[in-house]
Amino acid sequence: MKFIVFGLGNYGSSLGRKLVELGHEVIGVDSSSERVEKMKNRLSVAIMMDATNRESIQDLPAKETDAVVIAIGENEGTIILLTALLKQIGVKRIICRVVSTLQKAILESMGITEFVYPELDSAERNAYTLDYRDVLDSHRICEKYQIAEVMLPGRYVNMKVSEINFADKYEIKLVSVKRNSEEKNMIGVVRTKKKTLGMIGPDLELHAGDTLILFGESKNISDFLLD
């Protein structure tokens, strides 16, 4: 998979390095020549660039990437402007670093639904989340086992939990399900938020848009998604 990471500070550089370790192609972008020089041999490509320059952004293969991560630090204006430029270009998946509630509300009004909180989330955890296209969140318990939030594959829409051989076929455990609900944020924009259903039974029918919380070996979760 291919990624672009804007901002090569502590979080962005750690995320980029981990994604490269996992076998992905990563373009790192920063306005600091010192940071770019430091990362040039650790990422696929490291570029010094002003993230608010439209012409420079258009020269990047942003539309061809699997995701663009905006990991820029405290400059909220730059994050919002860069997000707008990427949306205009037609980037399919944008993940933004969030530094304030208001900034998140503005980004939500622009259609952004994926956020990272470097103060709370580790770069390694977010890298494992990006490692597979349909993984929304991931927590490694150890090298072998993980808890992962994954999008419900289309082949299982409108099926009951009991009709899917989680344990027998894939050797994984369905812990719970998250389902979409709508609410307004602080600036009145209606957003879709996931709510956890808690303990679930075998007769629960799964809906399009559901998120499955799975526990098991990383390979088995991957096999479930790719089957």
Buried (B, 14 or more C-beta within 10 A) or exposed (E): BBBBBBBBBEBBBBBBBBBBEBEBBBBBBBBEEEBBEBBEEBBBBBBBBEBBEEEBBEEBEBEEBBBBBBBBBEBBEBBBBBBBBBEEBEBEBBBBBBBEEEBBBBBBBBEBEBBBEBEEBBBBBBBBBBBBEBBBBBBBEEEEBBBBBBBBBEEBEEEEBEEBEBEEEBBBEBBBBBBEEEEEBEEEBEBEEBEBEEEBEEEBEBEEEBBBBBBBBBEBBBBBBEE
